[in-house]
Amino acid sequence: MVKVYVPRRVVERNRWLRSDGKPNFKDRIYAKPPELEVIANKEIPVLSMQATVMNACEVMSSSGARLVPITDPERRLLGIVTGMDLVDYFGGGIKYTIVQKNYNNIYSALSASLREIANTKPLVIDVKSKLHDLLNLMVSYGVGALPVVSGDKVVGVITEGELIKYLTSKVVGVRVSDVMSVSVISLSYSSSLGIAMKLMVNLGIRRLPVTRNGDVIGMLTWRNIIDLFGSHKVFDMLRKYTFDEVHSFPVADVMEKNIVTIEPDSDIGAAAAKMSEEGVDSLLVTKNGNTIGIITERDILYGVVVR
């Protein structure tokens, strides 16, 4: 029997919603003043609709952004592109049909304009909105980053990471084991990048532990894939310059070898601090040397703000 996985973003969302489909925020969240302008990252890159897919990879790779607003010269929001949009386009999902229909090599596919893959009707949050309105959008729709707008112009971007820094103290009173996901989907080190991208897009996950003989030896994230293109490293690895060749890369050639772990009884405040120190957005949860779960920025955020 084939096991059917529910996308992780759906599982994450549903376990924090009440029976009426709404998140039940802690009282102190409602008391927080509307300080979205303070929380938002205003030093964000923006791109035009005429920018290319390669431009988006280069910008995300160099800036660390997971979402880039697409604007006109007056910074009016026209759409967004995310790291997962690019993974989808490179072979993970339905956007790859654009490549298959229109482009016969990597160079031409990377030269396509963002108009082909942009989300032109993204969720946004007004800069004057209350914090709980922002969190309601993020939890209800399972998104980890939103453009902040004033009227129709982009002010900045708010991500789970910015919110965690704003809301999380060293001790929150919630254990890692209370919010972690115990269903950890992993890949063999010899698995192909094409399979990994399909898993990421279809299951709504942005990172996959990589194993060899049952041991975790690395982590493949959406950012590793974007960096592969944004750093131009991909061109040194190709001979035929096709996406079929990219899809055949072993994940071990692309993954991050630095594995950051945490114990299940640790406070999520400590987990947030460790993510910040290590520059990662997830931690493997281990006990007695065995992997028992994974905790992400989203898990920490939900653990801080939802009952």
C-alpha positions as YAML, in Angstrom:
chain: A
units: angstrom
residues:
- id: 1
  name: MET
  ca: [0.00, 0.00, 0.00]
- id: 2
  name: VAL
  ca: [1.32, 3.46, -0.94]
- id: 3
  name: LYS
  ca: [1.40, 5.86, 1.98]
- id: 4
  name: VAL
  ca: [-0.36, 9.14, 1.19]
- id: 5
  name: TYR
  ca: [1.12, 12.12, 2.99]
- id: 6
  name: VAL
  ca: [-0.89, 15.20, 3.88]
- id: 7
  name: PRO
  ca: [1.15, 18.33, 3.05]
- id: 8
  name: ARG
  ca: [3.01, 19.47, 6.16]
- id: 9
  name: ARG
  ca: [1.73, 23.03, 5.80]
- id: 10
  name: VAL
  ca: [-1.82, 21.67, 6.13]
- id: 11
  name: VAL
  ca: [-0.93, 19.55, 9.18]
- id: 12
  name: GLU
  ca: [0.85, 22.53, 10.80]
- id: 13
  name: ARG
  ca: [-2.14, 24.77, 10.24]
- id: 14
  name: ASN
  ca: [-4.82, 22.32, 11.32]
- id: 15
  name: ARG
  ca: [-3.27, 21.34, 14.62]
- id: 16
  name: TRP
  ca: [-3.36, 24.98, 15.77]
- id: 17
  name: LEU
  ca: [-6.91, 25.81, 14.68]
- id: 18
  name: ARG
  ca: [-10.04, 25.58, 16.81]
- id: 19
  name: SER
  ca: [-13.07, 23.62, 15.67]
- id: 20
  name: ASP
  ca: [-14.41, 26.81, 14.04]
- id: 21
  name: GLY
  ca: [-11.31, 26.98, 11.84]
- id: 22
  name: LYS
  ca: [-9.71, 29.95, 13.61]
- id: 23
  name: PRO
  ca: [-6.51, 30.12, 15.68]
- id: 24
  name: ASN
  ca: [-6.89, 30.64, 19.41]
- id: 25
  name: PHE
  ca: [-4.24, 33.22, 20.25]
- id: 26
  name: LYS
  ca: [-2.88, 33.81, 23.72]
- id: 27
  name: ASP
  ca: [-4.28, 36.90, 25.47]
- id: 28
  name: ARG
  ca: [-1.00, 38.79, 25.36]
- id: 29
  name: ILE
  ca: [-0.99, 38.64, 21.56]
- id: 30
  name: TYR
  ca: [-4.18, 40.72, 21.44]
- id: 31
  name: ALA
  ca: [-2.62, 43.22, 23.84]
- id: 32
  name: LYS
  ca: [0.39, 43.80, 21.59]
- id: 33
  name: PRO
  ca: [0.29, 47.17, 19.82]
- id: 34
  name: PRO
  ca: [0.20, 47.26, 16.00]
- id: 35
  name: GLU
  ca: [3.94, 47.52, 15.41]
- id: 36
  name: LEU
  ca: [4.22, 45.87, 12.02]
- id: 37
  name: GLU
  ca: [6.37, 48.70, 10.75]
- id: 38
  name: VAL
  ca: [8.84, 47.96, 13.56]
- id: 39
  name: ILE
  ca: [8.86, 44.21, 12.95]
- id: 40
  name: ALA
  ca: [9.01, 44.31, 9.16]
- id: 41
  name: ASN
  ca: [12.30, 44.02, 7.34]
- id: 42
  name: LYS
  ca: [12.42, 47.17, 5.22]
- id: 43
  name: GLU
  ca: [15.86, 46.51, 3.72]
- id: 44
  name: ILE
  ca: [14.47, 44.09, 1.21]
- id: 45
  name: PRO
  ca: [15.36, 43.53, -2.42]
- id: 46
  name: VAL
  ca: [12.64, 44.07, -4.99]
- id: 47
  name: LEU
  ca: [12.48, 43.00, -8.63]
- id: 48
  name: SER
  ca: [10.53, 44.04, -11.69]
- id: 49
  name: MET
  ca: [8.32, 41.81, -13.81]
- id: 50
  name: GLN
  ca: [11.00, 42.05, -16.50]
- id: 51
  name: ALA
  ca: [13.62, 40.55, -14.17]
- id: 52
  name: THR
  ca: [14.59, 36.97, -14.94]
- id: 53
  name: VAL
  ca: [14.37, 33.74, -13.01]
- id: 54
  name: MET
  ca: [18.15, 33.86, -12.70]
- id: 55
  name: ASN
  ca: [17.95, 37.38, -11.26]
- id: 56
  name: ALA
  ca: [15.57, 36.06, -8.60]
- id: 57
  name: CYS
  ca: [17.96, 33.20, -7.74]
- id: 58
  name: GLU
  ca: [20.91, 35.58, -7.49]
- id: 59
  name: VAL
  ca: [18.99, 38.01, -5.27]
- id: 60
  name: MET
  ca: [17.67, 35.30, -2.94]
- id: 61
  name: SER
  ca: [21.06, 33.63, -2.74]
- id: 62
  name: SER
  ca: [22.94, 36.84, -1.90]
- id: 63
  name: SER
  ca: [20.34, 38.39, 0.43]
- id: 64
  name: GLY
  ca: [18.92, 35.32, 2.15]
- id: 65
  name: ALA
  ca: [15.38, 36.44, 1.25]
- id: 66
  name: ARG
  ca: [12.69, 33.76, 0.97]
- id: 67
  name: LEU
  ca: [10.17, 36.12, -0.63]
- id: 68
  name: VAL
  ca: [10.94, 38.92, -3.07]
- id: 69
  name: PRO
  ca: [8.26, 41.51, -3.94]
- id: 70
  name: ILE
  ca: [7.82, 42.37, -7.59]
- id: 71
  name: THR
  ca: [7.11, 46.06, -8.02]
- id: 72
  name: ASP
  ca: [6.96, 48.91, -10.50]
- id: 73
  name: PRO
  ca: [9.45, 51.80, -10.21]
- id: 74
  name: GLU
  ca: [7.20, 53.49, -7.60]
- id: 75
  name: ARG
  ca: [7.28, 50.30, -5.47]
- id: 76
  name: ARG
  ca: [3.66, 49.48, -6.16]
- id: 77
  name: LEU
  ca: [3.21, 45.76, -5.54]
- id: 78
  name: LEU
  ca: [2.62, 43.74, -8.71]
- id: 79
  name: GLY
  ca: [3.28, 40.28, -7.29]
- id: 80
  name: ILE
  ca: [5.77, 38.14, -5.42]
- id: 81
  name: VAL
  ca: [8.16, 35.29, -6.09]
- id: 82
  name: THR
  ca: [9.24, 32.85, -3.37]
- id: 83
  name: GLY
  ca: [11.96, 30.27, -3.09]
- id: 84
  name: MET
  ca: [9.39, 27.51, -3.39]
- id: 85
  name: ASP
  ca: [8.03, 29.07, -6.60]
- id: 86
  name: LEU
  ca: [11.51, 28.60, -8.04]
- id: 87
  name: VAL
  ca: [11.81, 25.01, -6.78]
- id: 88
  name: ASP
  ca: [8.43, 24.37, -8.42]
- id: 89
  name: TYR
  ca: [9.68, 25.88, -11.70]
- id: 90
  name: PHE
  ca: [12.92, 23.87, -11.62]
- id: 91
  name: GLY
  ca: [11.05, 20.59, -11.58]
- id: 92
  name: GLY
  ca: [9.15, 20.26, -8.32]
- id: 93
  name: GLY
  ca: [5.64, 20.97, -9.52]
- id: 94
  name: ILE
  ca: [3.23, 22.28, -12.10]
- id: 95
  name: LYS
  ca: [5.32, 25.36, -12.94]
- id: 96
  name: TYR
  ca: [7.87, 23.02, -14.51]
- id: 97
  name: THR
  ca: [5.44, 22.54, -17.41]
- id: 98
  name: ILE
  ca: [6.39, 26.09, -18.46]
- id: 99
  name: VAL
  ca: [9.97, 24.91, -18.90]
- id: 100
  name: GLN
  ca: [8.93, 21.75, -20.71]
- id: 101
  name: LYS
  ca: [6.72, 23.63, -23.17]
- id: 102
  name: ASN
  ca: [8.83, 26.69, -23.87]
- id: 103
  name: TYR
  ca: [12.53, 26.12, -23.17]
- id: 104
  name: ASN
  ca: [14.99, 23.57, -24.48]
- id: 105
  name: ASN
  ca: [17.93, 24.29, -22.16]
- id: 106
  name: ILE
  ca: [18.76, 25.72, -18.77]
- id: 107
  name: TYR
  ca: [20.03, 29.03, -20.11]
- id: 108
  name: SER
  ca: [16.77, 29.87, -21.84]
- id: 109
  name: ALA
  ca: [14.68, 28.71, -18.86]
- id: 110
  name: LEU
  ca: [16.69, 30.86, -16.46]
- id: 111
  name: SER
  ca: [16.32, 33.83, -18.82]
- id: 112
  name: ALA
  ca: [12.51, 33.66, -18.61]
- id: 113
  name: SER
  ca: [10.88, 36.72, -17.04]
- id: 114
  name: LEU
  ca: [9.32, 36.51, -13.60]
- id: 115
  name: ARG
  ca: [6.00, 37.31, -15.23]
- id: 116
  name: GLU
  ca: [5.81, 33.60, -16.09]
- id: 117
  name: ILE
  ca: [5.96, 32.33, -12.52]
- id: 118
  name: ALA
  ca: [5.00, 35.26, -10.26]
- id: 119
  name: ASN
  ca: [2.05, 35.13, -7.89]
- id: 120
  name: THR
  ca: [0.17, 38.25, -8.95]
- id: 121
  name: LYS
  ca: [-2.49, 37.98, -6.23]
- id: 122
  name: PRO
  ca: [-0.47, 37.38, -3.07]
- id: 123
  name: LEU
  ca: [-1.66, 37.65, 0.50]
- id: 124
  name: VAL
  ca: [-0.53, 40.98, 1.97]
- id: 125
  name: ILE
  ca: [-0.85, 42.76, 5.30]
- id: 126
  name: ASP
  ca: [-1.41, 46.49, 5.73]
- id: 127
  name: VAL
  ca: [1.25, 48.19, 7.83]
- id: 128
  name: LYS
  ca: [-1.45, 49.58, 10.18]
- id: 129
  name: SER
  ca: [-2.95, 46.15, 10.88]
- id: 130
  name: LYS
  ca: [-2.82, 44.60, 14.34]
- id: 131
  name: LEU
  ca: [-0.38, 41.86, 15.16]
- id: 132
  name: HIS
  ca: [-3.12, 39.27, 15.67]
- id: 133
  name: ASP
  ca: [-4.47, 40.06, 12.17]
- id: 134
  name: LEU
  ca: [-1.05, 39.25, 10.72]
- id: 135
  name: LEU
  ca: [-0.78, 36.05, 12.74]
- id: 136
  name: ASN
  ca: [-4.30, 35.02, 11.77]
- id: 137
  name: LEU
  ca: [-3.33, 35.23, 8.09]
- id: 138
  name: MET
  ca: [-0.11, 33.30, 8.63]
- id: 139
  name: VAL
  ca: [-1.66, 30.52, 10.68]
- id: 140
  name: SER
  ca: [-4.89, 30.21, 8.67]
- id: 141
  name: TYR
  ca: [-3.14, 30.10, 5.30]
- id: 142
  name: GLY
  ca: [0.04, 28.33, 6.42]
- id: 143
  name: VAL
  ca: [2.40, 30.98, 5.04]
- id: 144
  name: GLY
  ca: [5.71, 32.01, 6.54]
- id: 145
  name: ALA
  ca: [6.28, 35.40, 4.92]
- id: 146
  name: LEU
  ca: [4.04, 38.29, 3.86]
- id: 147
  name: PRO
  ca: [4.63, 41.60, 2.08]
- id: 148
  name: VAL
  ca: [3.76, 44.61, 4.24]
- id: 149
  name: VAL
  ca: [2.04, 47.35, 2.28]
- id: 150
  name: SER
  ca: [0.91, 50.92, 2.77]
- id: 151
  name: GLY
  ca: [-1.83, 51.45, 0.25]
- id: 152
  name: ASP
  ca: [-0.54, 49.67, -2.85]
- id: 153
  name: LYS
  ca: [3.16, 50.23, -2.11]
- id: 154
  name: VAL
  ca: [5.55, 47.79, -0.47]
- id: 155
  name: VAL
  ca: [6.90, 48.83, 2.92]
- id: 156
  name: GLY
  ca: [8.75, 45.61, 3.74]
- id: 157
  name: VAL
  ca: [8.38, 41.91, 4.37]
- id: 158
  name: ILE
  ca: [7.57, 40.11, 7.63]
- id: 159
  name: THR
  ca: [8.74, 36.53, 8.07]
- id: 160
  name: GLU
  ca: [8.40, 33.95, 10.81]
- id: 161
  name: GLY
  ca: [12.00, 34.68, 11.74]
- id: 162
  name: GLU
  ca: [11.31, 38.39, 12.40]
- id: 163
  name: LEU
  ca: [8.25, 37.52, 14.47]
- id: 164
  name: ILE
  ca: [10.16, 34.99, 16.56]
- id: 165
  name: LYS
  ca: [12.81, 37.60, 17.39]
- id: 166
  name: TYR
  ca: [10.07, 40.06, 18.37]
- id: 167
  name: LEU
  ca: [7.96, 37.68, 20.46]
- id: 168
  name: THR
  ca: [10.32, 35.08, 21.90]
- id: 169
  name: SER
  ca: [12.21, 35.34, 25.17]
- id: 170
  name: LYS
  ca: [14.91, 32.96, 26.37]
- id: 171
  name: VAL
  ca: [12.36, 30.95, 28.34]
- id: 172
  name: VAL
  ca: [8.87, 30.60, 26.87]
- id: 173
  name: GLY
  ca: [7.60, 27.74, 28.99]
- id: 174
  name: VAL
  ca: [6.89, 25.48, 26.04]
- id: 175
  name: ARG
  ca: [9.04, 22.43, 25.32]
- id: 176
  name: VAL
  ca: [10.37, 21.50, 21.91]
- id: 177
  name: SER
  ca: [8.54, 18.17, 22.16]
- id: 178
  name: ASP
  ca: [5.22, 20.04, 22.54]
- id: 179
  name: VAL
  ca: [5.41, 21.67, 19.10]
- id: 180
  name: MET
  ca: [7.81, 19.59, 16.99]
- id: 181
  name: SER
  ca: [6.68, 17.42, 14.09]
- id: 182
  name: VAL
  ca: [7.30, 13.75, 14.79]
- id: 183
  name: SER
  ca: [6.68, 12.75, 11.17]
- id: 184
  name: VAL
  ca: [10.08, 13.35, 9.59]
- id: 185
  name: ILE
  ca: [10.24, 12.66, 5.87]
- id: 186
  name: SER
  ca: [13.82, 11.96, 4.82]
- id: 187
  name: LEU
  ca: [15.80, 11.04, 1.72]
- id: 188
  name: SER
  ca: [18.62, 8.63, 1.02]
- id: 189
  name: TYR
  ca: [21.88, 10.37, 0.15]
- id: 190
  name: SER
  ca: [21.77, 8.71, -3.28]
- id: 191
  name: SER
  ca: [18.28, 10.03, -4.09]
- id: 192
  name: SER
  ca: [18.04, 12.45, -6.98]
- id: 193
  name: LEU
  ca: [17.47, 16.18, -6.72]
- id: 194
  name: GLY
  ca: [14.46, 15.80, -9.00]
- id: 195
  name: ILE
  ca: [12.75, 13.48, -6.51]
- id: 196
  name: ALA
  ca: [13.62, 15.84, -3.66]
- id: 197
  name: MET
  ca: [12.10, 18.87, -5.40]
- id: 198
  name: LYS
  ca: [8.88, 16.99, -6.12]
- id: 199
  name: LEU
  ca: [8.62, 15.95, -2.47]
- id: 200
  name: MET
  ca: [9.17, 19.52, -1.30]
- id: 201
  name: VAL
  ca: [6.50, 20.99, -3.55]
- id: 202
  name: ASN
  ca: [3.93, 18.20, -3.26]
- id: 203
  name: LEU
  ca: [4.25, 17.83, 0.52]
- id: 204
  name: GLY
  ca: [4.68, 21.50, 1.33]
- id: 205
  name: ILE
  ca: [8.04, 21.08, 3.09]
- id: 206
  name: ARG
  ca: [11.13, 23.24, 2.66]
- id: 207
  name: ARG
  ca: [13.77, 20.89, 4.03]
- id: 208
  name: LEU
  ca: [14.54, 17.17, 3.96]
- id: 209
  name: PRO
  ca: [17.00, 15.31, 6.21]
- id: 210
  name: VAL
  ca: [19.39, 13.19, 4.14]
- id: 211
  name: THR
  ca: [20.30, 9.75, 5.49]
- id: 212
  name: ARG
  ca: [22.86, 7.03, 4.87]
- id: 213
  name: ASN
  ca: [22.49, 3.64, 6.53]
- id: 214
  name: GLY
  ca: [19.85, 5.13, 8.81]
- id: 215
  name: ASP
  ca: [22.02, 8.02, 10.02]
- id: 216
  name: VAL
  ca: [21.30, 11.65, 9.16]
- id: 217
  name: ILE
  ca: [24.31, 13.03, 7.28]
- id: 218
  name: GLY
  ca: [22.92, 16.32, 6.01]
- id: 219
  name: MET
  ca: [19.92, 18.52, 5.29]
- id: 220
  name: LEU
  ca: [18.63, 19.50, 1.87]
- id: 221
  name: THR
  ca: [16.69, 22.76, 1.94]
- id: 222
  name: TRP
  ca: [14.99, 24.91, -0.66]
- id: 223
  name: ARG
  ca: [17.79, 27.42, -0.11]
- id: 224
  name: ASN
  ca: [20.44, 24.88, -1.14]
- id: 225
  name: ILE
  ca: [18.61, 24.53, -4.44]
- id: 226
  name: ILE
  ca: [18.31, 28.28, -4.99]
- id: 227
  name: ASP
  ca: [21.99, 28.77, -4.06]
- id: 228
  name: LEU
  ca: [22.94, 26.11, -6.61]
- id: 229
  name: PHE
  ca: [21.61, 28.42, -9.32]
- id: 230
  name: GLY
  ca: [22.14, 31.82, -7.69]
- id: 231
  name: SER
  ca: [25.85, 31.14, -7.09]
- id: 232
  name: HIS
  ca: [26.19, 29.79, -10.68]
- id: 233
  name: LYS
  ca: [27.67, 26.58, -9.26]
- id: 234
  name: VAL
  ca: [25.19, 24.58, -11.31]
- id: 235
  name: PHE
  ca: [26.99, 25.48, -14.53]
- id: 236
  name: ASP
  ca: [30.19, 23.81, -13.33]
- id: 237
  name: MET
  ca: [28.26, 20.58, -12.72]
- id: 238
  name: LEU
  ca: [26.57, 20.32, -16.11]
- id: 239
  name: ARG
  ca: [27.57, 18.84, -19.45]
- id: 240
  name: LYS
  ca: [24.35, 18.95, -21.45]
- id: 241
  name: TYR
  ca: [22.79, 22.03, -19.78]
- id: 242
  name: THR
  ca: [19.35, 20.48, -19.39]
- id: 243
  name: PHE
  ca: [17.06, 20.24, -16.40]
- id: 244
  name: ASP
  ca: [17.00, 16.46, -16.80]
- id: 245
  name: GLU
  ca: [20.67, 16.56, -15.89]
- id: 246
  name: VAL
  ca: [19.97, 18.77, -12.86]
- id: 247
  name: HIS
  ca: [17.22, 16.39, -11.75]
- id: 248
  name: SER
  ca: [19.72, 13.52, -11.77]
- id: 249
  name: PHE
  ca: [22.13, 15.19, -9.30]
- id: 250
  name: PRO
  ca: [22.45, 13.15, -6.08]
- id: 251
  name: VAL
  ca: [21.09, 15.16, -3.16]
- id: 252
  name: ALA
  ca: [24.39, 14.54, -1.37]
- id: 253
  name: ASP
  ca: [26.04, 16.90, -3.89]
- id: 254
  name: VAL
  ca: [23.68, 19.76, -3.01]
- id: 255
  name: MET
  ca: [22.76, 19.28, 0.67]
- id: 256
  name: GLU
  ca: [24.01, 21.19, 3.70]
- id: 257
  name: LYS
  ca: [26.36, 18.99, 5.72]
- id: 258
  name: ASN
  ca: [26.02, 21.01, 8.93]
- id: 259
  name: ILE
  ca: [23.35, 19.32, 11.07]
- id: 260
  name: VAL
  ca: [22.04, 21.31, 14.04]
- id: 261
  name: THR
  ca: [20.16, 19.40, 16.73]
- id: 262
  name: ILE
  ca: [18.31, 20.04, 19.96]
- id: 263
  name: GLU
  ca: [16.92, 17.91, 22.79]
- id: 264
  name: PRO
  ca: [13.12, 17.44, 23.07]
- id: 265
  name: ASP
  ca: [12.96, 18.78, 26.64]
- id: 266
  name: SER
  ca: [14.60, 22.09, 25.67]
- id: 267
  name: ASP
  ca: [12.52, 25.27, 25.81]
- id: 268
  name: ILE
  ca: [11.46, 26.64, 22.42]
- id: 269
  name: GLY
  ca: [13.13, 29.92, 23.42]
- id: 270
  name: ALA
  ca: [16.44, 28.03, 23.43]
- id: 271
  name: ALA
  ca: [15.53, 26.49, 20.08]
- id: 272
  name: ALA
  ca: [14.88, 29.97, 18.62]
- id: 273
  name: ALA
  ca: [18.23, 31.22, 19.94]
- id: 274
  name: LYS
  ca: [20.04, 28.23, 18.47]
- id: 275
  name: MET
  ca: [18.44, 28.76, 15.06]
- id: 276
  name: SER
  ca: [19.52, 32.39, 15.11]
- id: 277
  name: GLU
  ca: [23.09, 31.53, 16.16]
- id: 278
  name: GLU
  ca: [23.46, 28.83, 13.52]
- id: 279
  name: GLY
  ca: [21.67, 30.69, 10.74]
- id: 280
  name: VAL
  ca: [19.12, 27.90, 10.14]
- id: 281
  name: ASP
  ca: [15.32, 27.77, 10.16]
- id: 282
  name: SER
  ca: [14.94, 24.25, 11.55]
- id: 283
  name: LEU
  ca: [16.53, 21.86, 14.03]
- id: 284
  name: LEU
  ca: [16.52, 18.09, 14.16]
- id: 285
  name: VAL
  ca: [15.22, 16.88, 17.52]
- id: 286
  name: THR
  ca: [17.34, 14.06, 18.90]
- id: 287
  name: LYS
  ca: [17.26, 11.85, 21.98]
- id: 288
  name: ASN
  ca: [20.00, 9.39, 22.87]
- id: 289
  name: GLY
  ca: [21.50, 9.94, 19.43]
- id: 290
  name: ASN
  ca: [18.29, 9.12, 17.58]
- id: 291
  name: THR
  ca: [16.25, 11.55, 15.48]
- id: 292
  name: ILE
  ca: [12.72, 11.74, 16.90]
- id: 293
  name: GLY
  ca: [11.39, 14.88, 15.21]
- id: 294
  name: ILE
  ca: [12.02, 18.23, 13.59]
- id: 295
  name: ILE
  ca: [11.20, 21.73, 14.80]
- id: 296
  name: THR
  ca: [10.94, 24.71, 12.46]
- id: 297
  name: GLU
  ca: [10.55, 28.46, 12.83]
- id: 298
  name: ARG
  ca: [6.85, 27.99, 12.17]
- id: 299
  name: ASP
  ca: [6.53, 25.46, 15.01]
- id: 300
  name: ILE
  ca: [8.20, 27.90, 17.39]
- id: 301
  name: LEU
  ca: [6.02, 30.79, 16.26]
- id: 302
  name: TYR
  ca: [2.83, 28.80, 16.71]
- id: 303
  name: GLY
  ca: [4.01, 27.58, 20.09]
- id: 304
  name: VAL
  ca: [4.57, 31.18, 21.22]
- id: 305
  name: VAL
  ca: [1.31, 32.69, 19.99]
- id: 306
  name: VAL
  ca: [-1.34, 29.94, 19.96]
- id: 307
  name: ARG
  ca: [-2.87, 28.25, 23.01]
...
